[in-house]
Amino acid sequence: MKLASYMADGQACFGVVTDNGVVTLNQRLGYASLRDALTTGGLAEIRKAANATKPDHKRADVKWLPVIPNPEKILCAGINYRSHAAETGRELPKQPSMFIRLANTLTGHDGEMVRPAVSQSFDFEGELAVVIARGGRHIPVERALDHVAGYTCFVDGSVRDYQKFSVTSGKNFPATGPLGPWIVTTDEITDPARLMLTTRLNGQEVQKSATDLLIYSVPQIIAFCSEFTPLVPGDVIATGTPEGVGHRRNPPLWMKPGDVLEVEISGIGTLRNRVVDEKA
């Protein structure tokens, strides 16, 4: 099942994406957002309603929003592929190395990634992201996947000159974090370690890795995050990027206005965004 958030007929909606279009569920189920539906454990309710309903809109007629437009938390793993640690000259982290993004950094599929006015050092990081369905604290590794709603694609757009002196600033410019196009639920992706991630810039492959090459697995990251903060439904956890990022190339490969960035993950789909300059 593919779950998405989007604008349709001038209203923010959520629903299920099918081959024939999207089934809008806000009014049918009485939830304002997909995060609200996950909060009440409504995945079974969503599935039942979608199976009994014809699509309300064609895919081409909606404007995609970040799959969770209003997460309480966006937790991101840094240096979580050995290949990326090697290209950056960093030691392997002794535990998951997490940082936090703000909700206003998110943007949706087929939308705009905004290069900030203060920098031209705008870099890409394609990632697998996890969306939490069942919250908890001190979640055991062996039960961590029971807390997952599903998986989606993410771009950790990074402003590298700001990141040099502050990870928080370099990772938190508005509209630098595409999230989507939709969540694929865990009944369709039972093992997040058996996926292939590919990043393309203007059609050219710049990153490619299997997700079983993560230093810390999805269950390990979920368990670790739940040690220092309570996880709640709708939280997004990004799992890190493989080698190939722009700032480690010679010369560096920075994103510029007019570029098209794509992150494709097998079993999920392709997240596509256009790069634009920040408006004055």
N, C-alpha and C positions, 0 to 999 in steps of 0.2 A: 504494500500500500504506500502511495506517495502522498505526503501531506505538505500543503503549501499555504503561504499567506500572500495576499495580492489585493490590488485595487480593482474593483469592477463596478461599473455604473456609479462612479464617484464615491464609493464606500470601501472601507477597509474590510476585507473578508478573509476567511480561511476555509479550506476544504480539501477535497481529495482530487488528485490529478489522475485522469484516466487516458486511455488512448484517444478517446473521442472529445475530451475537453476537461472541464473542472466542475465538480459538484460542490456548491457553496452550502456550508452547514451552520453558519452563525444563527440564523433564525430558526432553522429546523431543530437545533439542539439547545439553543438558548445561551450560548457562550459568546462573549465579545471577541475572543481571540483564540488562536491555537494554544497559546500558553495557558489560558483559562481552561480549555478543554483537557489539557494534559494534567492540570492541577487536580482535577476531580477524577483522574484515572479513567478518562472517557475514551480510550482507544477502541474498546469493544463497541461502545455506542457509536463512535464515528464510523467504524467498519459496517455496522448494521445499517446505518442511515445511508451510507454511500452505495451500498449494494442494492438498495431499494429505490434509488433515485437516478434519473437521467441527468447528464451534464447540463449545467445552467449557462455555461459560456464556453466558447472555443478558447484554446490556449492563446491564440493570437490576439484575443480581445481583452486580455487582462494585463495589468502591469504588476510584475512580480515584486513583492516586498522581501526583505530578509525573512527566512523561514520562521524565525521567532523575532518579530520586530522589537519586542520589549523584554528581553531576558533580564532577570535580576542580576545574573553574573555571566561574564564571558571570561573563562579561564583558559590560558594559552600555555602550552609547553614549549620551551625553548631548547634548542640543541638536543633533539630527541631522535635524530638519525645519526648513526656513526659516520656516514658519508658527509653529512653537513658539519659535524664536529671536526672532521679531518680537514675540510676545505677552509674552515674558519680558524684552524689552529687551536681549538679549544679542547680542554680535557673533557672526558666523559663525565657527566654530572653524577654525583653519588646518590642522588635522589631526583625525582622529577623537578625540573627548574621551571617554575610557573610564574607568569605575570598576568596582569588583568587588563582587559580592554573595556571601554565604555560603550554603552548601547548606541550612542550617536555615531560611532565609527562604522556601523553596519550599513550596507547597501544591498539591493536585491539583484537577482539575475537579470541580465540584459539592461542593467542600469549603468550609472556612471561612477567610476572611481575618480576621486578628485585629487589631483596633484596639488599640494599646498603652495601658496604663493611664495612662501619663505624658503623653498628648497627645490632643487632639481634632482636630488638624490633619492628618487622614488623607486623602490624595489618591490619585487614580487616574491611571495612565498606561498605555494600551493599546499593545501593541507586537508586531511580528513578531520571532520568535526563530529562530535557526539552530542546528541540532545537528550537531556535527562527527562524521564517520565515519572519516576518514583524517587522522591527525595530521601535523604537520610544522612546520618553522621556515623563515622567510624564503620564504613561499609567494608566488609571483608572482600578481599580480592576475588575469592572463588564465587561470590555472589554479585559482583559488581555489574555484570552484564544484565542482571535482572532489573536494574534500575534505568535501563536505556530505552528511550522511545524509538530511536533510529539514528541514521547517519546521513551526513550531508557534506557538501564541498565548502571550503573556506579559503579566502585569500588573506593572509596576514600582510597587508600592504604596509611597508616599512619606510620611514623617512630616515635614511641612514645617518646623515650628519647630525640630526637631533638625537638619534639612538646612541651615538658614541658617548654622549655625556648623560643621557637619561633614557632608559628603556621605556619608561612610562610615556614620555613626550613623543618619542619616535614611533610608538605604536598606537597613538590615540588621536591622530588628526581625523576630523570628521570625514565620513564616506570613503575610508580607505580599506574597509573590511567586507568585501562581498561574501554573502552567506546564502547558499541555495544550490540549485534552483528549488529543490524540495527535500524533504526528509523521506528516506526509504526506511520503513519500519523493520524491526528485528526479525519478523517472521520471514522476510525476504533476504536479509543479511544476518545470518546466524553467527558468523565469525568475521569480525572486522580485520583480522590479521591475514585474510585471503583476498585482498583487494589490490588493484594496481592504480597508482596515482600518476597522472601525466599533466604537466603544465606546458602551455604553448603561448608564445608571444608573437602576434601577427602570423600565426600559422606554423611557426617554427618551434619544435620541441626544445624546451629549456630545462625541464626537470622530468625524471621518470624513476619511480621506485615502487617496489612491492611494500605493502604496509606491514609485512612480517619483519621488516628491517628496523622497526622502531626499537630504540633502546629500552624504553619503558612502554609496555603494552597498554592498550585501552583499559583493561581491568585494573592494572597497577596505577594508572593515572587517576582513574575515578576514586579508587581507594585512598590514594594519597591526598587528593583534594578534599575528600570528606573528613580527613583528619583535622584539617585546619579551618574548615568552614562547612556549615550545613548545606548540602546540596538540595535544591528545590526543583520541581518540575519546570521545564523551559530553560534551565541553565544550559549554556553551550560550553563545551570543552574542546578546544582545538589541540591536535595531537603532535604538532611540529611539522617541519618541512625537510625534505631531502636536499641533497647537493644540487648545485646549479644556479643558485641565487645570483642576482646581477652584480652585487658589490664585490663578489669574489672572482669575477672575470677580469681579464686583461685585454682590452680596456673594460671598465665597468659597463654593464648593460642596464641603463636606467629606463624606466617607463616614461613616455612623453605623450602629450596630447595627440589624439588620433590613433594610438595603439589599441589593439584588441587583445585582452588577456583571457585565456580559457584554462580552467582546471577541470579535468575529466577524471572521474573515479569509476572504475568498473562496478557495475551493479547499481550505480546511483545515477550518473548522467554527467552533463557538462554545464558548468557555471561559466557564463560569458559576460564580460564587462568592457566598456569603452573607457579610455582614460581621457579626462578633460582637465583643463586648468581651473583652479579656484577662481570664481568670479570676484571682481573687485567690489 
